[in-house]
């Protein structure tokens, strides 16, 4: 029941009651809230405005009327469907007024799509937006590991899905499976699955819990409402941001959810996801054995081919006996002459020994003493003769100053002549320097092998030469036709009586 407005002040001139504006506005507010405290309203969403405070302002309309609505920040996170332009929804809340503008509005506490058609329309709009952002591009999808050692599974721990996945992986490949338990239906499903995907990616490599090489997000089949949490935008973005390759296996083969478009691979069923994620160990063993057999067969064929080539090549080579025949013959001839040569050599040495022995007699033993005495007498005579020839020392000492002056003059004249000869030799060296003409603008031509070119007739068109200048050397190529041969003049013979001045090097 609505409360009665307060009694107005008595008016002595008129019997009608007078209300203040605020009294009337708040009285109407209480009346509407009491009469429409719980309302379910169906309409189309338009004019959606998300305020910085977190509140959402919108308008619900149909073909004949519209009503303003507001969703407080605390209720926005719990909505089953987020308000979007053109979405048909069923809103639950109450009717109230905004006294400052004298207008009424609806305070929405819950919001849900008005049927499957609205859900699909909302999904198509979300898919279009994510497609424009490039989240569906095939180029951003990561390849799956060929031989995963750790597989992370995000699913319900109590359903048949996890049992099928574990059974299939055990039969095919010895991988370690980590299960992140989540609910796969209801309002909390999308948030838990997104948290599980981010949690697996947050594991460090080499940490206490092994980081998976591959992720599988799995759920059994169901209605579109049961699978709707996997169409959540936040979950789709978490899957797209996953660094670990991810396989989506939600529903049956005909079911499609939003994460199927952003995942790296879609599997038609959870069991198929286990088959996609793992190779068959027995098939790998058979393939390895087949490769080993093929390798052995290839090696055997290669050896056989080389053996045949060696046999064919050896038939074209001469026999070892033929190669050694000439050397063996020379050896036999040398061996035949060796005995006679040794005998002649021994006879020659014997004759030399006999000739030397004939000169050795006992008289030779006393001969050295006699020779020694004769030699001493001869040396004594020579010493006495030399002593008689020694001049007077005093006379030579008096001539020392004269001899020193003559010696000094001779030394100075010798040094002067040596300096003149050295200066002349240096001038001759400078005149004979082969690099001196290069400083005057000339160039020296060398062939490619370094030989000096003295005559132009020696060069041929197209020949490479090196031109040596004063500062560097550059390469050049001879072009044009060959010049006519150069006639070298014959030297003129001088008369025998005419002396030729050859000059002096010094």
C-alpha positions as semicolon CSV with decimal commas, in nm:
position;residue;x (nm);y (nm);z (nm)
1;X;0,000;0,000;0,000
2;X;0,121;0,348;-0,081
3;X;0,166;0,597;0,196
4;X;-0,054;0,904;0,208
5;X;0,118;1,233;0,142
6;X;0,168;1,459;0,445
7;X;-0,112;1,692;0,537
8;X;-0,066;2,030;0,372
9;X;-0,075;2,353;0,560
10;X;-0,419;2,505;0,599
11;X;-0,508;2,765;0,342
12;X;-0,769;3,019;0,459
13;X;-0,849;3,135;0,099
14;X;-0,889;2,796;-0,075
15;X;-0,996;2,455;0,048
16;X;-0,749;2,264;-0,196
17;X;-0,432;2,122;-0,038
18;X;-0,096;2,268;-0,160
19;X;0,210;2,036;-0,191
20;X;0,569;2,132;-0,236
21;X;0,740;2,000;-0,552
22;X;0,969;1,768;-0,361
23;X;0,682;1,636;-0,149
24;X;0,488;1,541;-0,462
25;X;0,792;1,395;-0,641
26;X;0,892;1,167;-0,354
27;X;0,527;1,070;-0,293
28;X;0,506;0,956;-0,656
29;X;0,839;0,773;-0,621
30;X;0,713;0,575;-0,322
31;X;0,387;0,498;-0,499
32;X;0,562;0,357;-0,812
33;X;0,813;0,154;-0,615
34;X;0,535;-0,001;-0,403
35;X;0,313;-0,077;-0,701
36;X;0,595;-0,201;-0,936
37;X;0,855;-0,336;-0,698
38;X;0,912;-0,643;-0,918
39;X;0,878;-0,617;-1,293
40;X;0,984;-0,845;-1,586
41;X;1,006;-0,636;-1,898
42;X;1,072;-0,752;-2,253
43;X;1,214;-0,513;-2,508
44;X;1,497;-0,411;-2,739
45;X;1,810;-0,249;-2,599
46;X;1,916;0,088;-2,738
47;X;2,126;0,389;-2,636
48;X;2,369;0,188;-2,419
49;X;2,603;0,412;-2,215
50;X;2,870;0,274;-1,983
51;X;2,963;0,535;-1,726
52;X;3,312;0,569;-1,580
53;X;3,166;0,479;-1,240
54;X;3,071;0,133;-1,370
55;X;2,697;0,194;-1,402
56;X;2,525;0,119;-1,731
57;X;2,247;0,343;-1,866
58;X;2,023;0,221;-2,148
59;X;1,678;0,236;-2,303
60;X;1,430;-0,048;-2,347
61;X;1,185;-0,002;-2,631
62;X;0,935;-0,172;-2,855
63;X;0,745;-0,045;-3,157
64;X;0,518;0,187;-2,953
65;X;0,704;0,305;-2,640
66;X;1,039;0,324;-2,459
67;X;1,160;0,340;-2,099
68;X;1,492;0,445;-1,954
69;X;1,679;0,191;-1,741
70;X;1,989;0,173;-1,528
71;X;2,206;-0,120;-1,414
72;X;2,409;-0,045;-1,103
73;X;2,776;-0,143;-1,101
74;X;2,724;-0,428;-0,855
75;X;2,474;-0,598;-1,087
76;X;2,666;-0,562;-1,413
77;X;2,909;-0,848;-1,339
78;X;2,631;-1,097;-1,259
79;X;2,428;-1,045;-1,578
80;X;2,372;-1,347;-1,801
81;X;2,384;-1,122;-2,108
82;X;2,562;-0,792;-2,145
83;X;2,348;-0,512;-2,288
84;X;2,421;-0,441;-2,653
85;X;2,257;-0,220;-2,910
86;X;1,966;-0,402;-3,082
87;X;1,962;-0,704;-2,846
88;X;1,618;-0,827;-2,743
89;X;1,623;-0,907;-2,371
90;X;1,407;-0,983;-2,073
91;X;1,494;-0,744;-1,787
92;X;1,398;-0,804;-1,425
93;X;1,391;-0,520;-1,171
94;X;1,173;-0,245;-1,033
95;X;1,025;0,083;-1,148
96;X;1,134;0,402;-0,977
97;X;1,153;0,771;-1,047
98;X;1,427;1,030;-1,070
99;X;1,278;1,325;-0,875
100;X;1,532;1,577;-1,004
101;X;1,389;1,540;-1,357
102;X;1,041;1,418;-1,275
103;X;1,098;1,106;-1,491
104;X;1,058;0,738;-1,422
105;X;1,304;0,459;-1,501
106;X;1,365;0,091;-1,442
107;X;1,642;-0,036;-1,216
108;X;1,753;-0,365;-1,377
109;X;1,879;-0,639;-1,148
110;X;1,907;-0,923;-1,404
111;X;1,919;-0,935;-1,781
112;X;1,890;-1,235;-2,013
113;X;1,841;-1,276;-2,387
114;X;1,486;-1,317;-2,505
115;X;1,520;-1,661;-2,666
116;X;1,773;-1,850;-2,879
117;X;1,744;-1,607;-3,168
118;X;1,866;-1,322;-2,952
119;X;2,155;-1,530;-2,822
120;X;2,267;-1,618;-3,173
121;X;2,235;-1,259;-3,288
122;X;2,449;-1,147;-2,995
123;X;2,701;-1,422;-3,076
124;X;2,722;-1,316;-3,441
125;X;2,791;-0,957;-3,344
126;X;3,064;-1,069;-3,104
127;X;3,217;-1,295;-3,371
128;X;3,221;-1,010;-3,620
129;X;3,401;-0,783;-3,374
130;X;3,664;-1,044;-3,285
131;X;3,713;-1,127;-3,653
132;X;3,785;-0,761;-3,726
133;X;4,047;-0,764;-3,449
134;X;4,224;-1,055;-3,626
135;X;4,167;-1,320;-3,358
136;X;4,041;-1,570;-3,617
137;X;4,335;-1,531;-3,856
138;X;4,501;-1,865;-3,948
139;X;4,846;-1,699;-3,941
140;X;4,831;-1,645;-3,564
141;X;4,752;-2,009;-3,485
142;X;5,045;-2,202;-3,340
143;X;5,144;-2,553;-3,459
144;X;5,078;-2,840;-3,221
145;X;5,381;-3,025;-3,075
146;X;5,442;-3,357;-3,248
147;X;5,545;-3,547;-2,933
148;X;5,407;-3,375;-2,619
149;X;5,539;-3,493;-2,283
150;X;5,288;-3,303;-2,065
151;X;4,925;-3,236;-2,166
152;X;4,700;-3,001;-1,968
153;X;4,325;-3,073;-1,971
154;X;4,066;-2,814;-1,863
155;X;3,736;-2,991;-1,794
156;X;3,510;-3,125;-1,522
157;X;3,687;-3,388;-1,309
158;X;3,368;-3,592;-1,257
159;X;3,231;-3,630;-1,610
160;X;3,286;-3,900;-1,870
161;X;3,491;-3,658;-2,080
162;X;3,805;-3,676;-1,867
163;X;3,785;-4,056;-1,850
164;X;3,762;-4,082;-2,228
165;X;4,056;-3,845;-2,275
166;X;4,278;-4,026;-2,022
167;X;4,191;-4,366;-2,167
168;X;4,265;-4,255;-2,521
169;X;4,597;-4,087;-2,434
170;X;4,709;-4,393;-2,233
171;X;4,642;-4,623;-2,529
172;X;4,831;-4,404;-2,776
173;X;5,119;-4,216;-2,613
174;X;5,302;-4,216;-2,275
175;X;5,231;-3,854;-2,184
176;X;5,179;-3,701;-1,838
177;X;4,834;-3,544;-1,803
178;X;4,756;-3,248;-1,575
179;X;4,384;-3,186;-1,508
180;X;4,259;-2,842;-1,402
181;X;3,911;-2,905;-1,256
182;X;3,642;-2,651;-1,356
183;X;3,267;-2,638;-1,395
184;X;3,164;-2,654;-1,758
185;X;2,807;-2,526;-1,725
186;X;2,646;-2,230;-1,554
187;X;2,736;-1,873;-1,479
188;X;3,079;-1,951;-1,329
189;X;3,195;-2,181;-1,609
190;X;3,344;-1,917;-1,842
191;X;3,541;-1,744;-1,566
192;X;3,682;-2,073;-1,430
193;X;3,786;-2,201;-1,773
194;X;3,956;-1,868;-1,855
195;X;4,136;-1,877;-1,519
196;X;4,252;-2,235;-1,589
197;X;4,394;-2,140;-1,931
198;X;4,580;-1,844;-1,781
199;X;4,697;-2,059;-1,489
200;X;4,855;-2,319;-1,716
201;X;5,032;-2,043;-1,914
202;X;5,161;-1,891;-1,588
203;X;5,351;-2,210;-1,496
204;X;5,726;-2,167;-1,536
205;X;5,941;-2,403;-1,738
206;X;6,135;-2,631;-1,506
207;X;5,920;-2,543;-1,203
208;X;5,784;-2,785;-0,944
209;X;5,477;-2,838;-1,163
210;X;5,564;-2,924;-1,521
211;X;5,437;-2,674;-1,775
212;X;5,216;-2,844;-2,037
213;X;5,327;-2,864;-2,399
214;X;4,962;-2,867;-2,512
215;X;4,622;-2,770;-2,366
216;X;4,280;-2,930;-2,424
217;X;3,958;-2,749;-2,327
218;X;3,688;-3,018;-2,332
219;X;3,319;-3,059;-2,256
220;X;3,051;-3,305;-2,362
221;X;2,754;-3,223;-2,581
222;X;2,448;-3,023;-2,475
223;X;2,203;-2,757;-2,575
224;X;2,305;-2,414;-2,690
225;X;2,227;-2,280;-2,345
226;X;2,452;-2,545;-2,185
227;X;2,739;-2,459;-2,420
228;X;2,687;-2,084;-2,399
229;X;2,966;-2,019;-2,141
230;X;3,216;-2,116;-2,413
231;X;3,087;-1,823;-2,622
232;X;3,206;-1,576;-2,358
233;X;3,423;-1,293;-2,488
234;X;3,662;-1,297;-2,192
235;X;3,717;-1,672;-2,235
236;X;3,776;-1,629;-2,608
237;X;4,039;-1,364;-2,545
238;X;4,210;-1,582;-2,282
239;X;4,229;-1,868;-2,533
240;X;4,365;-1,634;-2,801
241;X;4,633;-1,502;-2,564
242;X;4,750;-1,852;-2,465
243;X;5,118;-1,908;-2,543
244;X;5,070;-2,285;-2,514
245;X;4,899;-2,440;-2,821
246;X;4,534;-2,518;-2,741
247;X;4,276;-2,763;-2,878
248;X;3,907;-2,686;-2,825
249;X;3,681;-2,991;-2,789
250;X;3,345;-2,856;-2,675
251;X;3,026;-3,049;-2,759
252;X;2,976;-3,290;-3,045
253;X;3,085;-3,258;-3,405
254;X;2,791;-3,034;-3,504
255;X;2,833;-2,798;-3,206
256;X;3,035;-2,480;-3,259
257;X;3,137;-2,231;-2,993
258;X;3,335;-1,909;-2,999
259;X;3,656;-2,063;-2,866
260;X;3,661;-2,300;-3,167
261;X;3,746;-1,999;-3,385
262;X;4,029;-1,861;-3,165
263;X;4,186;-2,192;-3,062
264;X;4,481;-2,336;-3,251
265;X;4,289;-2,651;-3,346
266;X;3,926;-2,761;-3,315
267;X;3,838;-3,122;-3,239
268;X;3,490;-3,261;-3,311
269;X;3,481;-3,453;-2,979
270;X;3,695;-3,475;-2,664
271;X;3,813;-3,821;-2,772
272;X;3,919;-3,681;-3,109
273;X;4,110;-3,409;-2,924
274;X;4,313;-3,676;-2,744
275;X;4,387;-3,841;-3,080
276;X;4,491;-3,509;-3,237
277;X;4,716;-3,425;-2,941
278;X;4,909;-3,753;-2,933
279;X;5,075;-3,976;-3,191
280;X;5,040;-4,355;-3,185
281;X;5,350;-4,504;-3,021
282;X;5,316;-4,836;-3,203
283;X;5,295;-4,658;-3,537
284;X;5,606;-4,454;-3,454
285;X;5,793;-4,770;-3,362
286;X;5,687;-4,934;-3,687
287;X;5,794;-4,623;-3,879
288;X;6,133;-4,618;-3,703
289;X;6,186;-4,986;-3,781
290;X;6,089;-4,922;-4,143
291;X;6,335;-4,632;-4,161
292;X;6,606;-4,855;-4,012
293;X;6,539;-5,124;-4,272
294;X;6,544;-4,870;-4,550
295;X;6,868;-4,723;-4,417
296;X;7,032;-5,066;-4,402
297;X;6,909;-5,145;-4,751
298;X;7,042;-4,811;-4,877
299;X;7,383;-4,875;-4,717
300;X;7,395;-5,228;-4,862
301;X;7,301;-5,101;-5,208
302;X;7,562;-4,825;-5,183
303;X;7,834;-5,072;-5,083
304;X;7,736;-5,310;-5,362
305;X;7,741;-5,027;-5,617
306;X;8,084;-4,912;-5,502
307;X;8,210;-5,272;-5,506
308;X;8,099;-5,310;-5,867
309;X;8,260;-4,978;-5,958
310;X;8,584;-5,086;-5,792
311;X;8,583;-5,418;-5,977
312;X;8,516;-5,245;-6,309
313;X;8,794;-4,993;-6,244
314;X;9,043;-5,257;-6,134
315;X;9,004;-5,438;-6,465
316;X;9,150;-5,135;-6,642
317;X;9,460;-5,123;-6,418
318;X;9,781;-5,316;-6,508
319;X;9,878;-5,623;-6,306
320;X;10,123;-5,574;-6,019
321;X;10,363;-5,819;-6,184
322;X;10,370;-5,602;-6,496
323;X;10,438;-5,291;-6,290
324;X;10,731;-5,460;-6,110
325;X;10,878;-5,640;-6,410
326;X;11,109;-5,358;-6,525
327;X;11,228;-5,282;-6,171
328;X;11,289;-5,651;-6,109
329;X;11,495;-5,672;-6,424
330;X;11,706;-5,372;-6,323
331;X;11,755;-5,530;-5,980
332;X;11,872;-5,855;-6,128
333;X;12,124;-5,676;-6,352
334;X;12,258;-5,468;-6,061
335;X;12,280;-5,776;-5,838
336;X;12,474;-5,960;-6,108
337;X;12,733;-5,679;-6,135
338;X;12,763;-5,626;-5,761
339;X;12,995;-5,922;-5,688
340;X;13,249;-5,830;-5,955
341;X;13,240;-5,462;-5,852
342;X;13,306;-5,549;-5,489
343;X;13,598;-5,765;-5,589
344;X;13,752;-5,492;-5,808
345;X;13,706;-5,240;-5,529
346;X;13,882;-5,466;-5,279
347;X;14,172;-5,522;-5,522
348;X;14,213;-5,148;-5,575
349;X;14,228;-5,084;-5,201
350;X;14,475;-5,367;-5,161
351;X;14,706;-5,210;-5,420
352;X;14,690;-4,871;-5,249
353;X;14,775;-5,033;-4,920
354;X;15,072;-5,213;-5,067
355;X;15,208;-4,890;-5,218
356;X;15,179;-4,708;-4,884
357;X;15,336;-4,998;-4,693
358;X;15,637;-5,002;-4,920
359;X;15,733;-4,654;-4,802
360;X;15,719;-4,747;-4,431
361;X;16,070;-4,855;-4,303
362;X;16,232;-4,869;-3,954
363;X;16,464;-4,584;-4,055
364;X;16,171;-4,346;-4,055
365;X;16,137;-4,377;-3,674
366;X;16,466;-4,181;-3,613
367;X;16,402;-3,927;-3,889
368;X;16,181;-3,687;-3,682
369;X;16,459;-3,613;-3,427
370;X;16,705;-3,525;-3,701
371;X;16,452;-3,302;-3,879
372;X;16,373;-3,128;-3,551
373;X;16,741;-3,045;-3,481
374;X;16,792;-2,911;-3,833
375;X;16,480;-2,693;-3,801
376;X;16,602;-2,545;-3,469
377;X;16,941;-2,456;-3,618
378;X;16,777;-2,284;-3,914
379;X;16,548;-2,075;-3,689
380;X;16,843;-1,974;-3,470
381;X;17,037;-1,846;-3,772
382;X;16,738;-1,645;-3,895
383;X;16,694;-1,487;-3,551
384;X;17,057;-1,373;-3,536
385;X;17,030;-1,223;-3,886
386;X;16,715;-1,029;-3,793
387;X;16,879;-0,898;-3,475
388;X;17,166;-0,755;-3,674
389;X;16,921;-0,574;-3,904
390;X;16,727;-0,389;-3,623
391;X;16,789;-0,009;-3,670
392;X;16,880;0,234;-3,401
393;X;16,577;0,300;-3,182
394;X;16,685;0,654;-3,093
395;X;16,711;0,754;-3,460
396;X;16,360;0,627;-3,535
397;X;16,224;0,805;-3,229
398;X;16,362;1,140;-3,357
399;X;16,174;1,090;-3,686
400;X;15,838;1,026;-3,513
401;X;15,702;1,389;-3,548
402;X;15,784;1,394;-3,916
403;X;15,622;1,056;-3,971
404;X;15,309;1,162;-3,777
405;X;15,265;1,476;-3,996
406;X;15,305;1,275;-4,314
407;X;15,059;1,012;-4,183
408;X;14,797;1,279;-4,095
409;X;14,821;1,438;-4,440
410;X;14,789;1,098;-4,606
411;X;14,480;1,018;-4,397
412;X;14,315;1,353;-4,484
413;X;14,386;1,304;-4,854
414;X;14,247;0,950;-4,836
415;X;13,929;1,070;-4,662
416;X;13,883;1,348;-4,918
417;X;13,920;1,105;-5,209
418;X;13,682;0,858;-5,038
419;X;13,423;1,137;-4,985
420;X;13,446;1,235;-5,353
421;X;13,408;0,874;-5,463
422;X;13,106;0,832;-5,226
423;X;12,939;1,148;-5,361
424;X;12,991;1,030;-5,717
425;X;12,851;0,688;-5,632
426;X;12,540;0,848;-5,476
427;X;12,481;1,060;-5,788
428;X;12,521;0,753;-6,004
429;X;12,278;0,562;-5,779
430;X;12,020;0,841;-5,811
431;X;12,060;0,851;-6,191
432;X;12,021;0,472;-6,215
433;X;11,712;0,457;-5,982
434;X;11,433;0,291;-6,191
435;X;11,165;0,481;-5,997
436;X;11,314;0,827;-6,065
437;X;11,139;0,875;-6,404
438;X;10,804;0,790;-6,239
439;X;10,817;1,118;-6,045
440;X;10,847;1,306;-6,378
441;X;10,514;1,167;-6,510
442;X;10,636;0,843;-6,664
443;X;10,487;0,500;-6,591
444;X;10,646;0,154;-6,591
445;X;10,454;-0,128;-6,759
446;X;10,464;-0,484;-6,625
447;X;10,301;-0,797;-6,759
448;X;10,059;-1,004;-6,548
449;X;10,349;-1,231;-6,440
450;X;10,555;-0,930;-6,321
451;X;10,799;-0,908;-6,618
452;X;10,893;-0,561;-6,738
453;X;10,764;-0,460;-7,081
454;X;11,043;-0,298;-7,280
455;X;10,882;-0,282;-7,629
456;X;10,519;-0,208;-7,721
457;X;10,532;-0,473;-7,991
458;X;10,552;-0,735;-7,720
459;X;10,195;-0,655;-7,606
460;X;9,881;-0,805;-7,758
461;X;9,522;-0,667;-7,761
462;X;9,326;-0,780;-7,458
463;X;9,638;-0,853;-7,251
464;X;9,626;-0,744;-6,884
465;X;9,913;-0,525;-6,766
466;X;10,004;-0,327;-6,453
467;X;10,097;0,043;-6,477
468;X;10,332;0,150;-6,198
469;X;10,322;0,522;-6,116
470;X;10,513;0,718;-5,853
471;X;10,247;0,666;-5,585
472;X;10,061;0,345;-5,679
473;X;10,005;0,076;-5,940
474;X;9,684;0,024;-6,140
475;X;9,565;-0,253;-6,372
476;X;9,496;-0,194;-6,742
477;X;9,399;-0,389;-7,054
478;X;9,565;-0,343;-7,397
479;X;9,306;-0,245;-7,660
480;X;9,321;-0,176;-8,032
481;X;9,507;-0,353;-8,306
482;X;9,863;-0,471;-8,267
483;X;10,115;-0,199;-8,364
484;X;10,364;-0,256;-8,644
485;X;10,682;-0,428;-8,535
486;X;10,948;-0,200;-8,400
487;X;11,274;-0,211;-8,590
488;X;11,558;-0,208;-8,347
489;X;11,856;-0,020;-8,493
490;X;12,175;-0,213;-8,522
491;X;12,458;-0,095;-8,300
492;X;12,736;0,099;-8,471
493;X;13,077;-0,057;-8,434
494;X;13,347;0,183;-8,327
495;X;13,691;0,175;-8,470
496;X;13,936;-0,029;-8,275
497;X;14,169;0,267;-8,249
498;X;13,900;0,491;-8,094
499;X;13,908;0,450;-7,720
500;X;13,570;0,452;-7,542
501;X;13,550;0,641;-7,219
502;X;13,356;0,413;-6,985
503;X;13,366;0,657;-6,694
504;X;13,417;0,558;-6,335
505;X;13,173;0,424;-6,079
506;X;13,363;0,607;-5,809
